[in-house]
Amino acid sequence: GQEVVPDSGCGAWLFEPQSTNLITQSELFSDSYWTKASSTISSNSVISPNGEINADKLIVNSGSNLGSAFVYPVVTGLTSNTNHTYSVFVKEGEYDRVKLIFDDGANLGNRVQATFNVSTGVVTFLQASGTFTNASADIVSYGNGWYKCSISAISTLTTSRARIYAEDSTETVGDGTSGIYIWGAMLEQQSYATSYIPTEGTIKTRNRDVCINGGDVSLINSSEGVLYTQISALDNDLTTRIISLSDGGNTNRIHMFYNTSSNAINVNYRVSNTTVASITEVLTDITDMQKIAFKWKSGDFSLFIDGIEVGTNSNTTMMPLNTLNKLSFAQGVGTAPFFGNTKALGVWKEALTD
């Protein structure tokens, strides 16, 4: 992944799945691809999140109601009964809110919509109707007043409109100059928004991130040690995402992973194709950054979350010396890739004291 989210000032490795932006003009809102209703576009009005003066302003026509002023593309290529996420970067102008609607283009009762306050960074409204289910909304600050606003849902649609409305907490009628700033629209087949994929006339796909084949037998102690990470998941979507120490396969390995249980972190130690030690802890939110340490040693297995021991195991069956030689952000065989943020990772060759 290439998108950087401002946080404490420390960066993170971002590993993401493959994704495709189905919106074919992601930045050029003045293009005829974007239909304008009771609104106009002022191109290249302010600096966008990528540092260039290429963000547009969505202006509500004079005398038009803000609730009827919007821009949208007709998006094709959707997969029925699949999660889709619509996201746009938005910055406050004279107006302080944006509404996103993803609908079937004919029946307004069949849609998902959300309203975002881009002055306070809060989702103020979320609603799904008709065939839309599993709706969610999110807003993330990107600095300099920019927010990435997104809505997600499952629907039966294969073609849709993806609408952007300029709204305000006090104003209801446009004056022909006031509006909000928009940039970087994306519609993707995911249950959450991934990093931005720019398009200029055609759909574009970003390949999944891969990180495998790190480490060697001189750096990893098979019979005792500590695997430490500072990680967060991209979403609590109940998919398995693994960081592993292995022999290149799954017969002998150590796994640290999010799994199919909501907000759960699991670690296990596997010898000769048998899991001999396993510890699971349910967290409050796996999308929050957590410091996780797993210690292994004969009779002394422990899992620590943010410095607190949350589970132990007294297993004494250990794999032979010089077995583990591979560090991967996936299983040893490359499946179940880890999609998330990683701020730190360390492997110690001895079982550290508490």
N, C-alpha and C positions, 0 to 999 in steps of 0.2 A: 504494500500500500504506500501511497505517496502523500496523502493528505495529513497535514499537521494541525492538531487541535491545541490551542493555547491552554496550558494548565499551570503547574507550579513552576514552570520554567525548565523542567527536565524533560528531555525527549523520551520517546519510546519506540521500540520496533513494532511496526504495525503489520500484521499478517492477515490478509483478507482472502475470501473466496473469489473465484472468477465471477465477473458481473458484466452486464451489457446495459448501456444507456440507450433506451428505446426512443428518446427524444432526439431528433436528428439536427436540430438547431438549438444548442443548449445555452448560448449566450446572446445571439443576434435576435432580440425580441422584436426589432423593427422589421424583420423579414416577414414576407407574406405567409410563411409557415405558421406564424402566430396570428390568430384571429383577434381583432381588437373590438371589444364591445364597450361603447360609451367611454373610451379611453384612448390615449395616445402614448407613444414611446419617445422619450428623449434619449438618444444614444450617447454612450461614452460620457456619462455625467459625473461620475465619481470613481475613486480608486476602488477596485474590486478586491476580494480576498487574495487574488494572486499577485497583487501589487501594481497592476496596470490600471490606467484610466479607461476601463472598458465595461463598467457596470452601467446599466440603463436605469432610467427613471420611468416608472409607471404612473402616468398622470390621469386623473379623472377629469372628464370633460366638464366645462362650465355648465352648471344647472343639472347635471346628472346625479342621480342618487349613488352613493358609494356602493350600496348593495347590488347595483346592476352594472358596475364598471369592472371589467376584468379582461384578461388576455388568456388564450389557450391554444394548444395544438391538438389536432386529432392524432392520437397515437395508435398504431397498429402493432400486431405481432405479440399481443398479450397471450399468455397461456391460461385457459380457463381453470378455475378452482385452485389457483396458485397464489401465494403471497406476492404482492407488488408494493413497492414503496416509491412515493413521489416526494422529491425534495427540491428545495430552492433556497439559495442564499438571499437574505433580505436585510436591508438596513433602513432604519427610521429616517423619514424625510419630514415633510410637514405633517404627515399622518404616521400613527404609531402602531398600526396593526396590519396584519396580512391574513387573508383567509385562503386556504388551499382546498380545492374540491376535485375529487376524482370520480367521474360519473360515466353513465352509458351514452351520454350525448342526446338522449331523447326524453327519458323519464327522470325528472329531478328527484323523484322519490327513491331512485336506485343509485346511491352514492355513499361516499365517505367524505367527511369534511372536518376541518379543524381551524380554529382561529388562534393566532399567536400574537402576543404583545411584544414587539421588537424594541420597546423601550425598557421593559423590565425583564425580558427573557423568560416569559411564562406562557404555557399553553392555557388559553382561557376557555376553550370549548372544543369538544370532540363528539361526533355523532356519525353513526353508520345506519343505513336503511336499505331495504330491498335485498338484493343478493349479497351485499357486503357484510362480512363477518370478521371476527378477530381484529377489530380496528384498534390502532394505537397512534399516538402522536408524540413527537419529540422536538426539542429545540436546544441547540448547542451553540455557545458563544465561540466566535472565531476572532475576536478582537476587533478594534477600530469600529465598534458599533455593529458589526456584521453577525448575523445568526443564521445557522443552517436549520431550516424548518422542514419537518418531514411528517407525512402521514403514511400509514401502512394498513393493509387489509387484504383479505381473500375475497375474490368475487368470481362470477361466472363469465366475465367480459373477455372478449378477444380484441375489441377496439374500444377506445375511450377518449374522452376529453380530460385534459389535466389543466384545471383553471387556477389562475392567480388573481385575487381581488385585493385592491388597496382599500383599507378600512381605517377607522379612527375611533378613539374612545369618546370624542365629543362632536366632531363634524359629521354631517350626514349628506351634504351636497357639495359637489366638486366646484372649483373655481377656475379650472383650466390651466393652473400652474402647479398646484399642490399634488403630492403623491408620495410614493415610497421607492426605494432603490432595490433592484433585483438583479441577480446574476446566477449563472450556473444551475440550470434546471436539469433534473435527472429523474427518469422513471425506470426502475429496475425490478427484476424478478427476485426479490429478497424480502425477508421479514423485517429488515432494518436497512437504514441508509449506509452504504459503503462510501469510500472516498470518491471524490468527484471525477467523472470521466467526461472530458469536453468533446463535443461533436460539432462538425461544420458541414452538414448536408447529408450525412449518413449515420447509421447507428455505429457505435464503437464498443469494443469489448476489451476489458482488462483481464489478463490471465491471473490465476490465483498465485499468491506468494508461496514460495517454497524455501525451506531451510532445513537441510538434512546433511548427514555425513560429517558432522563435527566430532572432535575428540579422538582419542586413541587409548589403547590399553594402559599406557604409562600414566595417563591422567585420571583414569576412573578405577576405583577400587571396588571390585565386585562383592567383597565380603563385609565391608563397612564403609560408611561415608555419609555425606549430606548432599541432597539436591535442594538448592534454594532458588526461588523465583519471586519476582514482584510482577504480578500479572493481573489482567482483567479481561473478561470476555467481551465480545462485540455485542452480544445479545443473549438473553436467557431463553434460547430457542430449542433447548433439550437435544442438541446434537453433541456427539462425542468429539472432543478436541484434546489432543494429547501432546505432552512433552515427555520424551523417553530417553532412557539410557538402555542400550541393548547390545546384543551380539550381532546385529544386523537383521535379526528376525524377531519373532515374538515368543520363542521358546524360553529364552532367558532374558529378562528385562525388568526395568523399573519404570512404571508409568505414573505420571502426575496428570490428572485430566479432569475437565468438566464432563459430566455425563448426562444421561437421559432423565435424571431426577432434577427437579427444579432447584436452581441455585446451589447445586452440590459440587464439592471438590472431592476427588477420590485419589488415593495413592495405593499402589500395590507393588509387591515384590514377587516375581514369578521365577520358579526354578524347574527346569526340565518339563516345561509345558504345564506346570501346575502353579496356581496362585497360592502361595504359602503365607502371605501376610497382606492384609488389606485394611485400610482405614478410610472412613468417609466422614465428612463434616458438611452440614448444610449452612451456607452463609446467608447473610441478609440480602445481598445483591452481588452476583458475580460480575456485573459490569462495573463495580467499584474496584479500584486498585487494591490488591491484598498482597501482603508479604507471607509467602508460604515456604516452609522448610520441612523436608522429610528426611529423617535419620534412620539408617539401617545398620544393624549389627546383631549378631546372634544373641537372642533373648532380649533385645533392646531396640524396638522399632517405635518411632514417635512421629506424630504430625503436629506442627506448630503453625498457627495462624496469627500474624501480627504479634509474634513474640509469646503467645500463650499456647501451652500444650493442650491440644483438644482431643488427642486419641493416642493409644499405645497398643502394641502387640508384642507378645513374648515368643514369637517363632524362633526356632533354632535351626531350621533347615536352610542352609546357605548354598549359593552357587559356587562353583570352583573358582579359584584365583584366576585372574587374567581372562575372564569371560567377557566382561563388558568393554566395548571399544568404540561405541557410536553414540553420539548425542544428536537428537533430531527433534524438530518441532512437528512431530507426527509419530506414529508407531514405527518400530524398527523397519517394517516392510514398506513404509511410506504412506499407509492409509490413515484415515482419521486425522487429517492435518490440524494443527493448532491455529485457529483464527481468533486473534485477540491482540491486546497490547502487552508488550514486555518491557519493563523498565530496568530489570536486572535479572541475571541468571548466574549461578555459581555452583561448582561441584567441588566438594572437599573429599580428600582421600581417607579421612578418618571420621569416626562418629564423634562429633563435637559434644562437649558437655552442654547441659541445659543453659 
